[in-house]
Amino acid sequence: MNIRCQMEMGTLRSRNLRNSETVSIMNETSGHSCHFFDLNMPFLKSYILALLVLGGLFVPSIMLGGSVDELWRNHDSAPNDSSRVKILLDIGYELEWMDPDSALVVYKMAADLGSSSNYKIGEGRALMYSGIVKSNIGDHEASLYFYDKAQEVFSSIDYQLGIAGTHLNKGVVYNYRGEYEKAMSEYITSIRMYEALNAQAQLLNCYGNVGGIFMELKQYKKGREYFLKEMQLAVALADSSMLADAYNNIALSHQMNGNIDPAIVNYKLALEIAEEHNSIYVQFLANNNLADVFAASGNVKEALPHSIMALKYAHEVGNPYNILSAYKNLGARYLELEQFTDADLYLDSAIYLGSSINSKDMLAETYLLSAESKAEQNDFGSAYRFQNLHKVYADSVFSEQRLHRLNELEVAYESEKKDHALAEQELDLERSRSRQKLTVIIMVILALAIVFMILYFHQKQKLKNKKFETLKKAQEINSIRAMMEGEEKERRRIARDLHDGLSALLASVKMKFSVIKKGNEFDQAMGSLDQASKEVRRIAHNMMPEVLLNYGLIAALKDFTDGIGSTDGTSFKIDLQYFNMEVRLEKFTELMIYRVIQELINNIVKHAHAQNVLVQLSRVDNILTITVEDDGKGFNVEEAMKKNGIGMANLRSRIDFLEGDLSIESSSKNGTSVHIELLVNGK
């Protein structure tokens, strides 16, 4: 099956599931205004091929004729009805962008054929695709109707993937309509179903959509949490394209919150991953977004190359709305640089393409930019003409939005009239009981006043208790820090004494032994002395590794894990992985994290009987995630928590001091997995 292209770049997206095996991406929201938009695609014949030559750049529209003809020939020669249904679905997809009416007719044929041949999955998909087309052209009621019908068909055969997909798509429609509570309900339902089905790839889609809702509601922290889930799942699935997509979402959340520097960092990370894995769409996204960020901060010269690259990748993606957006943005860049010839060239291209696909919102923006360009060139006649066109298209977009609002008001008004008639009937009865009600109301008011007073004093006391608890916690943290610093200081002293005292003494004894006549016993004594020296160095290093203080956490962990097995006889393999850990943390924080991982590895050495151990550190912004996993014999976590031995107590005290979260999962079949999340800062 085909993969649906994403729409306007540099945006948070609502993603629509095309079918149950393929995650597809639908319309997006504007990354600047944060309002969901709908596209009105005009009826164009599917065999039209538009080719525009501008400055050596070719701007192809979607080429339909040849592929559709070939699909129809395949349809006529298909061996059975289910094959014909699948081919009809492909034909409908080819027609969707430029001829949605014809696409709906083909999908109707596919649904009817699927129904008559009892090919329910094909029938359900045809209904779902019809809903996507209706959503594309802004007919949300019809879209929901088709999704409900698809859900009925999928439910009749208990096709859980299809049912989950319809919930997700309905959430997209509610999202476009601004009905975020309904959208969230549908998304959560789809998430639960996909989790039950272990459909990891589809969950990536859901996390991005839920994060988009929170961003729309300006709950940036919550939105970023879901984008981080998307990132973690993309890492787990080794899906580089979605990992780059997640970085782009996180960057956009920073940009919308006014945090320009982290936005640029994450956009560049998205671009780096996309370039490495040749993800054309995300390269377009990241370049377009970087251009917007640099331009908004006044750095137009740095924005321009990204706008040029965005146009290049837009052509490779082939989506007309992407190409339109790239032309408009590149025209804006040249206008900001006062290179009016180039600006007019790309703005004219955007107008041509925008007119072809009837994108009113983008045309309104482009005409305004063209008016500004002509005014700067003292061509006031053209500027006036473009200004009027801008007003026409801006008013048109506003009228469509206003019509939708008027329809909502009409429904509310009809409902209000019915309510008013019922209220009149109740009024007479209400008057006869008014005196009794007045007495009851007064009593209720008094009761409420008493309750409010009680709540007020309770809340006041609660605030006092909270302040006390805060002070108490601060004192406890200071005490813990003083204790830990004292402990580390004593470790350093003992390590120094071992290294400078006992180690030197052993070296001196070895030198004296060397002048004595050698024999078997002498060789054995020298071997024991060497072993003692190595053990002293190992103990001193474990108590206070100098590489940690001088070179940082990752270097110390490499040194520690490389040393495992060299002296203690262990045979398991340790895989140390780290991501985005170039910036050092505060030294005491690094020391605490080192001690935590050291304690976990030592526990594995003593108890796990493992063959393989994974140590993973990943930093995103100020969130550090630590995972330590082994394939050993596992242990009873609940019982270990109750016993709270020295090792567990040390582990918990350090994580509590760092204000982190700790979770442990363990079983005899799967070994043990320890997951830690910390909030960290640079040094």
Residue pairs with C-beta under 8 A, 6 or more apart in sequence:
1 18
1 19
1 21
1 22
1 89
1 90
1 93
2 18
2 90
2 93
2 94
3 18
3 22
3 24
4 16
4 18
4 24
4 25
4 26
4 93
4 132
5 25
5 281
5 317
5 318
5 319
5 322
6 13
6 25
6 26
6 28
6 281
6 285
6 319
6 322
7 13
7 26
7 27
7 28
7 39
7 319
7 321
7 322
8 27
8 28
8 30
8 31
8 37
8 321
8 322
8 325
9 28
9 284
9 285
9 288
9 289
9 310
9 314
9 322
9 325
9 326
10 31
10 32
10 252
10 285
10 288
10 289
10 292
10 325
11 28
11 29
11 30
11 31
11 252
12 28
12 29
12 31
12 34
12 211
12 212
12 215
12 216
12 249
12 252
13 25
13 26
13 27
13 28
13 29
13 208
13 209
13 212
14 26
14 27
14 28
14 29
14 36
14 171
14 172
14 175
14 176
14 209
14 212
15 23
15 24
15 25
15 26
15 168
15 172
15 205
15 208
15 209
16 24
16 25
16 26
16 27
16 132
16 135
16 168
16 169
16 172
17 23
17 24
17 128
17 165
17 168
17 169
17 202
17 205
18 24
18 128
18 129
18 132
19 125
19 128
19 129
19 162
19 165
20 121
20 125
20 159
20 161
20 162
20 164
20 165
21 161
23 201
23 202
23 204
23 205
25 205
26 132
26 135
26 136
26 172
27 36
27 37
27 38
27 39
27 135
27 136
27 172
27 176
29 35
29 36
29 37
29 212
29 216
30 37
31 252
31 255
31 256
31 289
31 292
32 292
34 215
34 216
34 218
34 256
36 175
36 176
36 177
36 178
36 216
37 176
37 361
38 135
38 136
38 137
38 138
38 140
38 176
39 136
39 137
39 138
39 321
39 357
39 359
40 137
40 138
40 358
40 359
40 360
41 97
41 98
41 100
41 136
41 137
41 357
41 358
42 357
42 358
43 99
43 100
43 101
44 98
44 99
44 356
45 98
45 99
46 64
46 65
46 68
46 94
46 95
46 98
46 99
46 102
47 64
47 65
47 68
48 61
48 64
48 98
49 60
49 61
49 63
49 65
50 59
50 60
50 61
50 356
51 58
51 59
51 60
51 61
52 58
52 59
52 349
52 352
52 353
53 59
54 345
54 346
54 348
54 349
55 345
57 311
57 315
58 315
59 315
59 323
59 327
59 349
59 353
60 315
60 318
61 98
61 320
61 353
61 356
62 97
62 98
62 318
62 320
64 94
64 95
64 98
64 99
67 94
68 91
68 94
68 95
71 87
71 90
71 91
71 94
72 91
74 87
75 84
75 87
75 88
75 91
78 84
78 87
81 113
81 114
81 116
81 117
81 119
82 114
82 117
82 119
82 122
84 113
85 110
85 113
85 114
85 117
85 119
85 122
85 123
85 126
86 122
88 106
88 107
88 109
88 110
88 113
88 126
89 107
89 110
89 122
89 125
89 126
89 129
91 106
92 103
92 104
92 106
92 107
92 110
92 126
92 129
92 133
93 103
93 129
95 102
95 103
95 106
96 103
96 129
96 132
96 133
96 136
97 319
97 320
97 357
98 357
100 133
100 136
100 137
103 129
103 133
104 130
104 133
104 134
107 126
107 127
107 129
107 130
107 133
108 126
108 130
110 122
110 123
110 125
110 126
111 123
111 126
111 127
111 130
113 119
113 122
114 120
114 121
114 122
114 123
114 124
114 125
114 126
115 123
120 153
120 154
120 156
120 157
120 159
121 154
121 157
121 159
121 162
123 153
124 150
124 153
124 154
124 159
124 162
125 150
125 162
127 146
127 147
127 149
127 150
127 153
128 146
128 147
128 150
128 162
128 165
128 166
128 169
130 146
131 142
131 143
131 144
131 145
131 146
131 147
131 150
131 169
131 173
132 143
132 169
134 140
134 142
134 143
134 146
135 143
135 169
135 172
135 173
135 176
138 400
140 173
140 176
140 177
143 173
144 170
144 173
147 166
147 169
147 170
147 173
148 166
148 170
150 162
150 166
151 162
151 163
151 166
151 167
153 162
154 162
154 163
154 166
155 163
160 193
160 196
160 197
161 197
161 199
161 202
163 193
164 189
164 190
164 193
164 194
164 197
164 199
164 202
165 190
165 202
167 186
167 187
167 189
167 190
167 193
168 186
168 187
168 190
168 202
168 205
168 206
168 209
170 186
171 182
171 183
171 184
171 185
171 186
171 187
171 190
171 209
172 183
172 209
173 183
174 180
174 182
174 183
174 186
175 183
175 209
175 212
175 213
175 216
180 213
180 216
180 217
183 209
183 213
184 210
184 213
187 206
187 209
187 210
187 213
188 210
190 202
190 206
191 203
191 206
191 207
191 210
194 200
194 202
194 203
194 206
195 203
200 233
200 236
200 237
201 237
201 239
203 233
204 230
204 233
204 234
204 237
204 239
204 242
207 226
207 227
207 229
207 230
207 233
208 226
208 227
208 230
208 245
208 246
208 249
210 226
211 223
211 224
211 225
211 226
211 227
211 229
211 230
211 249
211 253
212 223
212 249
213 223
214 220
214 222
214 223
214 225
214 226
215 223
215 252
215 253
215 256
218 256
220 253
220 256
220 257
223 253
224 250
224 253
227 246
227 249
227 250
227 253
228 246
228 250
228 620
228 623
230 242
230 245
230 246
230 249
231 243
231 246
231 247
231 250
231 620
232 625
233 242
234 240
234 242
234 243
234 245
234 246
235 243
235 618
240 273
240 274
240 276
240 277
240 279
241 274
241 277
241 279
241 281
241 282
243 273
244 269
244 270
244 271
244 273
244 274
244 277
244 279
244 282
244 286
245 270
245 282
245 285
247 266
247 267
247 269
247 270
247 273
248 266
248 267
248 270
248 282
248 285
248 286
248 289
250 266
250 620
250 621
251 262
251 263
251 264
251 265
251 266
251 267
251 269
251 270
251 286
251 289
252 263
252 289
254 260
254 262
254 263
254 266
255 263
255 289
255 292
255 293
260 293
260 296
260 297
262 621
263 293
264 290
264 293
264 294
267 286
267 289
267 290
267 293
268 286
268 290
270 282
270 285
270 286
271 282
271 283
271 286
271 287
271 290
273 279
273 282
274 280
274 282
274 283
274 285
274 286
275 283
280 313
280 316
280 317
281 313
281 317
283 309
283 313
284 310
284 313
284 314
284 316
284 317
284 322
284 326
287 306
287 307
287 309
287 310
287 313
288 306
288 307
288 310
288 325
288 326
288 329
290 303
290 306
291 303
291 304
291 306
291 307
291 310
291 329
291 333
292 303
292 329
293 303
294 300
294 302
294 303
294 306
295 303
295 332
295 333
295 336
300 333
300 336
300 337
301 337
303 333
304 333
304 334
304 337
307 326
307 329
307 330
307 333
308 330
310 326
310 329
310 330
311 323
311 326
311 327
311 330
314 322
314 323
314 325
314 326
315 323
320 353
320 356
320 357
321 357
321 359
321 362
323 353
324 350
324 353
324 354
324 357
324 359
324 362
325 362
327 346
327 347
327 349
327 350
327 353
328 346
328 347
328 350
328 354
328 362
328 365
328 366
328 369
330 346
331 342
331 343
331 344
331 345
331 346
331 347
331 349
331 350
331 366
331 369
331 370
331 373
332 343
332 369
334 340
334 342
334 343
334 346
335 343
335 347
335 369
335 372
335 373
335 376
338 376
340 373
340 376
340 377
343 369
343 373
344 370
344 373
344 374
347 366
347 369
347 370
347 373
348 370
350 362
350 366
351 363
351 366
351 367
351 370
354 362
354 363
354 366
355 363
360 393
360 396
360 397
360 400
361 393
361 397
363 389
363 393
364 390
364 393
364 394
364 396
364 397
367 386
367 387
367 389
367 390
367 393
368 386
368 387
368 390
370 382
370 386
371 382
371 383
371 384
371 386
371 387
371 390
372 383
374 380
374 382
374 383
374 386
375 383
430 437
477 657
480 653
480 656
480 657
481 588
481 657
484 592
484 653
484 654
484 657
485 588
488 544
488 591
491 543
491 544
492 543
492 544
494 540
494 543
495 539
495 540
495 541
495 543
495 544
496 540
496 544
498 536
498 539
498 540
498 543
499 536
499 537
499 540
502 536
503 533
503 536
503 537
503 540
506 529
506 532
506 533
506 536
507 533
509 529
510 526
510 529
510 530
510 533
513 522
513 525
513 526
513 529
516 522
534 567
535 567
538 563
538 567
541 559
541 563
542 560
542 598
545 556
545 559
545 560
545 594
547 555
547 556
547 559
548 555
548 556
548 590
548 591
548 594
549 587
552 584
552 590
553 581
553 584
553 585
553 590
553 593
553 594
553 617
554 578
554 581
554 617
556 590
556 594
557 576
557 578
557 594
557 597
557 615
557 617
558 576
560 594
560 597
560 598
560 601
561 574
561 576
561 601
561 615
564 570
564 572
564 574
564 601
564 605
565 571
565 572
568 605
570 605
571 611
572 604
572 610
572 611
572 612
572 613
572 630
573 611
573 612
573 613
574 601
574 613
574 614
574 615
575 612
575 613
575 614
575 615
576 615
576 616
577 614
577 615
577 616
577 617
578 616
578 617
578 618
579 616
579 617
579 618
579 619
580 618
580 619
580 620
581 617
581 619
583 619
583 682
583 683
584 590
584 682
584 683
585 593
585 624
585 680
585 681
585 682
585 683
586 680
586 681
586 682
586 683
587 683
589 658
589 680
589 681
592 654
592 657
592 658
593 624
593 626
593 658
593 678
595 650
595 654
596 626
596 651
596 654
596 655
596 676
597 615
597 626
597 628
599 647
599 650
599 651
600 628
600 651
600 674
601 613
601 615
601 628
602 647
603 647
604 610
604 613
604 628
604 630
604 632
604 672
607 632
607 633
607 635
608 630
608 632
608 633
608 634
608 671
608 672
609 632
609 633
610 630
610 631
610 632
610 671
611 631
611 632
612 630
612 631
613 628
613 629
613 630
614 627
614 628
614 629
614 630
615 627
615 628
616 625
616 626
616 627
616 628
616 629
617 624
617 625
617 626
618 624
618 625
619 625
619 680
622 679
622 680
622 681
623 677
623 678
623 679
623 680
624 677
624 678
624 679
624 680
625 675
625 676
625 677
626 674
626 675
626 676
626 677
626 678
627 673
627 674
627 675
627 676
628 673
628 674
629 671
629 672
629 673
629 674
630 671
630 672
631 670
631 671
632 671
632 672
633 668
633 671
634 666
634 667
634 668
634 669
634 670
634 671
634 672
635 666
635 672
636 666
637 664
637 665
637 666
640 648
641 648
644 652
651 662
652 662
655 661
655 662
655 676
655 678
658 678
659 678
659 679
660 676
660 677
660 678
660 679
661 676
661 677
662 674
662 675
662 676
663 674
663 675
663 676
664 672
664 673
664 674
664 675
665 672
665 673
665 675
666 672
666 673
